[in-house]
Amino acid sequence: MTAEGGVNRQDLVFIGDVHLDRDDPAVEPFCRMLEAAARDARTLVLAGDLFNLWIGGNGPEPDHIRPVLDCLRAIRDSGVAVRYLEGNRDYFIRKYYEGDVFDTVAESGLREEIGGMKLFSIHGDLANPNDRQYRSWRRFSRSLPVRLVFHAMPRRWRTLLAERLESRMRRSNLEYKQVFPEAEVRAYAAGEFRDGCDLVVLGHFHVEKDLHEPEPGTGRILVLPEWKGSRRYLRVGADGRARFLPE
């Protein structure tokens, strides 16, 4: 794929949890990073939880959301495929943003091929089967009845509910956020490796990890760091080389 100006766009770029919030000073540098990272990318993947809480269809976009979406639209218009992996703080994103801000919004992961590798990416919030409380909440909060009730509410009620939801999520399941569940993540990725995948990319855990399976050539797991604290992202080149940047 050749972009405007003759730039040969080949790389895949993955950005982990960003969690931008109201009056967040990181909004402007994040947009600058997006523009720079997308210049020679064929695909830009945001691995979920772009904002601290994001509910599609909840009225006009707040000031910390609007400029980021405008930046992503411009990147998409330049010829880069922009994809989104719904995270645990994202609600109804596909319905309102697929085909506008994003080419694809995926709840169950994305598959790509590059440099002779088969790659699977997902947010990662379902990688730990022991987190049963969260799994139950996820099923309930994303159900059709909840969506219908939410959008039937007056906007001021929806806003109040969203603020309470955000506060609840900040405090929830601290036990499962303190230690990276490596064994569970490896078991989760093993199913993809059995299906012929070479590389699994996921976020959610806010730690940067590069995990190789014990047998050479049987798979690699890359866990994305949260962006705001690390300012790092993952780039996978057409040669199959995967690296976290800036190095």
The 8 nearest C-alpha neighbors of each residue, nearest first, counted from 0:
[[1, 8, 7, 2, 9, 41, 6, 78],
 [2, 0, 7, 6, 5, 8, 3, 4],
 [1, 3, 6, 5, 7, 4, 78, 8],
 [4, 2, 5, 6, 1, 77, 78, 7],
 [3, 5, 6, 2, 1, 7, 77, 38],
 [6, 4, 3, 2, 1, 7, 8, 0],
 [7, 5, 2, 4, 1, 8, 3, 39],
 [8, 6, 1, 0, 5, 2, 9, 39],
 [9, 7, 39, 41, 40, 0, 1, 6],
 [8, 10, 41, 40, 237, 7, 39, 236],
 [11, 9, 40, 236, 41, 235, 237, 8],
 [10, 12, 42, 235, 234, 40, 43, 41],
 [11, 13, 234, 43, 233, 44, 42, 10],
 [14, 12, 44, 233, 45, 232, 43, 234],
 [15, 13, 232, 45, 46, 44, 233, 12],
 [16, 14, 46, 223, 225, 202, 224, 226],
 [15, 17, 225, 48, 49, 47, 18, 226],
 [16, 18, 49, 226, 227, 19, 225, 15],
 [19, 17, 50, 51, 49, 48, 16, 20],
 [20, 18, 50, 51, 17, 23, 49, 26],
 [19, 21, 23, 51, 50, 18, 22, 63],
 [20, 22, 23, 63, 19, 62, 61, 64],
 [23, 21, 24, 20, 63, 62, 26, 19],
 [22, 24, 20, 21, 25, 26, 19, 63],
 [25, 23, 26, 22, 27, 28, 19, 20],
 [24, 26, 23, 28, 27, 29, 227, 19],
 [27, 25, 29, 24, 28, 23, 30, 63],
 [26, 28, 30, 29, 25, 31, 24, 66],
 [29, 27, 31, 30, 25, 26, 32, 24],
 [28, 30, 32, 26, 27, 31, 25, 33],
 [29, 31, 33, 27, 32, 28, 67, 34],
 [32, 30, 28, 34, 29, 33, 35, 27],
 [31, 33, 29, 35, 30, 34, 36, 28],
 [34, 32, 30, 36, 31, 35, 37, 29],
 [33, 35, 31, 37, 32, 36, 30, 38],
 [34, 36, 32, 33, 37, 38, 31, 39],
 [35, 37, 33, 34, 38, 32, 40, 39],
 [38, 36, 40, 34, 35, 39, 33, 43],
 [39, 37, 35, 36, 40, 34, 8, 6],
 [38, 40, 8, 37, 7, 6, 10, 9],
 [41, 39, 10, 8, 37, 42, 9, 11],
 [40, 42, 8, 9, 79, 10, 11, 80],
 [43, 41, 80, 11, 40, 79, 81, 12],
 [42, 44, 81, 12, 11, 80, 82, 13],
 [45, 43, 82, 13, 83, 12, 81, 46],
 [46, 44, 83, 14, 47, 13, 84, 82],
 [45, 47, 84, 15, 122, 14, 83, 44],
 [48, 46, 86, 85, 84, 49, 45, 122],
 [49, 47, 86, 16, 50, 88, 18, 89],
 [48, 50, 17, 18, 47, 16, 19, 51],
 [51, 49, 18, 19, 52, 48, 53, 20],
 [50, 52, 18, 20, 19, 48, 88, 53],
 [53, 51, 88, 50, 165, 89, 54, 48],
 [52, 54, 89, 50, 90, 88, 55, 51],
 [55, 53, 90, 57, 89, 91, 56, 52],
 [56, 54, 91, 92, 57, 95, 90, 53],
 [55, 57, 58, 95, 54, 91, 150, 59],
 [58, 56, 55, 54, 59, 154, 157, 150],
 [57, 59, 56, 60, 154, 55, 61, 158],
 [60, 58, 61, 57, 56, 65, 62, 64],
 [59, 61, 65, 64, 58, 62, 57, 63],
 [62, 60, 64, 63, 65, 59, 21, 58],
 [61, 63, 64, 65, 60, 66, 21, 22],
 [62, 64, 61, 21, 65, 22, 20, 26],
 [65, 63, 61, 67, 62, 66, 60, 68],
 [64, 66, 68, 67, 60, 62, 63, 61],
 [67, 65, 69, 68, 64, 70, 63, 62],
 [66, 68, 70, 69, 65, 64, 30, 71],
 [67, 69, 71, 65, 70, 66, 72, 100],
 [70, 68, 66, 72, 67, 71, 65, 73],
 [69, 71, 67, 73, 68, 72, 66, 74],
 [72, 70, 74, 68, 73, 69, 100, 75],
 [71, 73, 100, 75, 69, 74, 70, 76],
 [72, 74, 76, 70, 71, 75, 77, 69],
 [75, 73, 71, 77, 76, 72, 79, 70],
 [74, 76, 79, 72, 77, 73, 78, 80],
 [75, 77, 73, 74, 78, 72, 79, 71],
 [78, 76, 74, 75, 79, 73, 2, 3],
 [77, 79, 76, 75, 2, 80, 74, 41],
 [80, 78, 75, 41, 42, 77, 74, 81],
 [79, 81, 42, 75, 43, 102, 41, 82],
 [82, 80, 43, 101, 102, 42, 75, 44],
 [81, 83, 44, 103, 101, 102, 104, 43],
 [84, 82, 104, 45, 44, 46, 85, 105],
 [83, 85, 46, 47, 105, 122, 104, 106],
 [86, 84, 47, 106, 89, 105, 83, 122],
 [87, 85, 47, 48, 89, 88, 122, 84],
 [86, 88, 89, 124, 48, 85, 137, 47],
 [89, 87, 52, 48, 86, 53, 51, 90],
 [90, 88, 53, 86, 87, 85, 54, 48],
 [89, 91, 54, 92, 55, 53, 88, 141],
 [92, 90, 55, 93, 94, 54, 95, 89],
 [93, 91, 55, 90, 95, 94, 96, 89],
 [94, 92, 97, 104, 96, 95, 91, 105],
 [95, 93, 92, 91, 96, 97, 55, 56],
 [94, 96, 92, 93, 55, 97, 56, 91],
 [97, 95, 99, 100, 93, 92, 94, 98],
 [98, 96, 101, 93, 99, 103, 104, 102],
 [97, 99, 102, 101, 96, 100, 103, 95],
 [100, 98, 96, 97, 101, 72, 102, 95],
 [99, 101, 72, 96, 71, 97, 98, 68],
 [102, 100, 97, 81, 103, 82, 98, 99],
 [101, 103, 98, 81, 82, 97, 80, 100],
 [102, 104, 82, 101, 97, 83, 105, 81],
 [103, 105, 83, 93, 97, 84, 82, 101],
 [106, 104, 84, 108, 107, 85, 83, 103],
 [105, 107, 85, 108, 84, 104, 121, 86],
 [108, 106, 105, 121, 109, 84, 85, 122],
 [107, 109, 121, 120, 105, 106, 84, 119],
 [110, 108, 120, 119, 121, 105, 111, 107],
 [109, 111, 119, 118, 120, 108, 112, 117],
 [110, 112, 118, 117, 119, 113, 109, 116],
 [113, 111, 117, 116, 118, 115, 114, 110],
 [114, 112, 116, 115, 237, 239, 111, 117],
 [113, 115, 239, 237, 238, 116, 112, 236],
 [114, 116, 113, 112, 239, 117, 238, 237],
 [117, 115, 113, 114, 112, 197, 118, 239],
 [116, 118, 112, 196, 197, 111, 198, 113],
 [117, 119, 198, 111, 110, 196, 112, 199],
 [118, 120, 110, 199, 109, 200, 198, 111],
 [121, 119, 200, 109, 108, 201, 199, 110],
 [122, 120, 108, 201, 123, 84, 109, 200],
 [121, 123, 202, 201, 46, 86, 84, 47],
 [124, 122, 126, 201, 125, 203, 121, 202],
 [123, 125, 126, 203, 122, 87, 86, 127],
 [126, 124, 123, 127, 128, 134, 122, 130],
 [125, 127, 123, 124, 184, 187, 128, 183],
 [126, 128, 129, 183, 125, 130, 184, 180],
 [129, 127, 130, 126, 131, 125, 183, 134],
 [130, 128, 127, 131, 183, 132, 175, 134],
 [129, 131, 128, 132, 133, 127, 134, 175],
 [132, 130, 134, 133, 129, 135, 128, 136],
 [133, 131, 135, 134, 130, 136, 172, 129],
 [132, 134, 136, 135, 131, 130, 137, 172],
 [133, 135, 131, 137, 136, 132, 138, 130],
 [136, 134, 138, 132, 133, 137, 131, 139],
 [135, 137, 133, 139, 134, 138, 140, 132],
 [138, 136, 134, 140, 135, 139, 133, 141],
 [139, 137, 135, 136, 141, 140, 142, 134],
 [138, 140, 136, 142, 137, 141, 135, 145],
 [139, 141, 137, 142, 138, 136, 145, 146],
 [142, 140, 139, 138, 137, 143, 145, 146],
 [141, 143, 139, 145, 144, 140, 138, 146],
 [142, 144, 146, 145, 147, 141, 148, 140],
 [145, 143, 147, 146, 142, 148, 149, 141],
 [146, 144, 148, 143, 142, 147, 149, 140],
 [145, 147, 143, 149, 144, 148, 150, 142],
 [148, 146, 144, 150, 145, 149, 151, 143],
 [149, 147, 151, 145, 146, 150, 144, 152],
 [150, 148, 146, 151, 147, 152, 145, 157],
 [149, 151, 152, 147, 148, 146, 157, 57],
 [150, 152, 148, 149, 147, 153, 146, 154],
 [153, 151, 150, 149, 157, 156, 154, 148],
 [154, 152, 156, 155, 157, 151, 150, 149],
 [153, 155, 157, 156, 158, 152, 57, 58],
 [154, 156, 158, 157, 153, 159, 152, 160],
 [157, 155, 159, 154, 158, 153, 160, 152],
 [158, 156, 154, 160, 155, 159, 161, 152],
 [157, 159, 161, 155, 156, 160, 154, 162],
 [160, 158, 156, 162, 161, 157, 155, 163],
 [159, 161, 157, 163, 158, 162, 164, 156],
 [160, 162, 164, 158, 159, 163, 157, 165],
 [163, 161, 165, 159, 164, 160, 158, 166],
 [162, 164, 166, 160, 165, 161, 167, 159],
 [163, 165, 161, 167, 162, 166, 160, 168],
 [164, 166, 162, 168, 163, 167, 161, 52],
 [167, 165, 163, 169, 164, 168, 162, 170],
 [168, 166, 164, 170, 165, 169, 171, 163],
 [167, 169, 171, 165, 170, 166, 164, 88],
 [168, 170, 166, 167, 171, 165, 173, 164],
 [171, 169, 168, 167, 173, 172, 166, 165],
 [170, 172, 168, 173, 169, 167, 133, 174],
 [173, 171, 174, 175, 170, 176, 133, 132],
 [172, 174, 176, 175, 171, 177, 170, 169],
 [175, 173, 172, 176, 177, 178, 171, 130],
 [174, 176, 173, 172, 177, 178, 130, 179],
 [177, 175, 173, 174, 178, 172, 204, 179],
 [176, 178, 175, 174, 173, 179, 204, 180],
 [179, 177, 176, 180, 175, 174, 181, 204],
 [178, 180, 181, 204, 177, 176, 206, 175],
 [181, 179, 183, 182, 178, 184, 127, 175],
 [180, 182, 184, 183, 179, 185, 186, 178],
 [181, 183, 185, 184, 180, 186, 187, 179],
 [182, 184, 186, 185, 180, 181, 127, 187],
 [185, 183, 187, 181, 186, 182, 126, 188],
 [184, 186, 188, 182, 187, 183, 189, 181],
 [187, 185, 189, 183, 184, 188, 182, 190],
 [186, 188, 184, 185, 189, 126, 190, 183],
 [189, 187, 185, 191, 190, 186, 184, 192],
 [190, 188, 192, 186, 191, 187, 185, 193],
 [191, 189, 193, 188, 192, 187, 194, 186],
 [192, 190, 194, 188, 193, 189, 196, 195],
 [191, 193, 196, 189, 195, 194, 190, 218],
 [192, 194, 190, 191, 195, 189, 196, 217],
 [195, 193, 191, 192, 196, 190, 189, 197],
 [196, 194, 192, 193, 197, 191, 117, 218],
 [195, 197, 192, 117, 191, 118, 194, 198],
 [198, 196, 218, 117, 116, 118, 192, 219],
 [197, 199, 118, 219, 218, 220, 196, 119],
 [200, 198, 220, 119, 120, 118, 221, 219],
 [201, 199, 120, 221, 222, 220, 119, 198],
 [202, 200, 222, 121, 122, 123, 120, 223],
 [201, 203, 223, 122, 15, 222, 123, 204],
 [204, 202, 123, 205, 124, 122, 16, 201],
 [203, 205, 206, 202, 179, 176, 224, 222],
 [206, 204, 225, 224, 203, 202, 207, 223],
 [207, 205, 224, 204, 208, 223, 225, 222],
 [206, 208, 224, 223, 222, 205, 209, 221],
 [207, 209, 222, 221, 210, 206, 223, 220],
 [208, 210, 221, 220, 222, 211, 207, 219],
 [211, 209, 220, 219, 208, 221, 212, 222],
 [212, 210, 219, 218, 220, 213, 209, 215],
 [211, 213, 218, 214, 217, 219, 210, 215],
 [214, 212, 211, 215, 217, 218, 216, 210],
 [213, 215, 212, 217, 216, 211, 218, 219],
 [216, 214, 217, 213, 212, 218, 211, 219],
 [215, 217, 218, 214, 212, 197, 219, 211],
 [218, 216, 215, 214, 212, 192, 197, 219],
 [219, 217, 197, 212, 216, 198, 192, 211],
 [218, 220, 211, 198, 210, 212, 199, 197],
 [221, 219, 199, 210, 198, 209, 200, 211],
 [220, 222, 209, 200, 208, 199, 210, 223],
 [223, 221, 208, 201, 207, 202, 200, 220],
 [222, 224, 202, 15, 207, 201, 221, 225],
 [225, 223, 207, 206, 205, 15, 226, 222],
 [226, 224, 205, 16, 15, 17, 227, 228],
 [225, 227, 230, 17, 229, 228, 231, 15],
 [226, 228, 17, 230, 229, 225, 25, 18],
 [227, 229, 226, 230, 225, 224, 231, 17],
 [228, 230, 231, 226, 227, 225, 224, 232],
 [231, 229, 226, 227, 228, 232, 225, 245],
 [232, 230, 229, 244, 226, 245, 243, 224],
 [231, 233, 14, 244, 243, 13, 234, 15],
 [234, 232, 243, 13, 242, 12, 244, 14],
 [233, 235, 12, 242, 11, 241, 243, 13],
 [236, 234, 241, 11, 240, 10, 239, 12],
 [237, 235, 10, 238, 239, 240, 234, 241],
 [236, 238, 114, 239, 113, 9, 10, 235],
 [237, 239, 114, 236, 240, 113, 115, 235],
 [240, 238, 114, 236, 237, 235, 113, 241],
 [239, 241, 236, 238, 235, 242, 237, 114],
 [242, 240, 235, 234, 239, 236, 233, 243],
 [243, 241, 234, 233, 244, 235, 240, 246],
 [242, 244, 233, 232, 234, 231, 245, 246],
 [245, 243, 246, 231, 232, 233, 242, 234],
 [244, 246, 231, 243, 232, 230, 242, 233],
 [245, 244, 243, 242, 231, 232, 233, 230]]
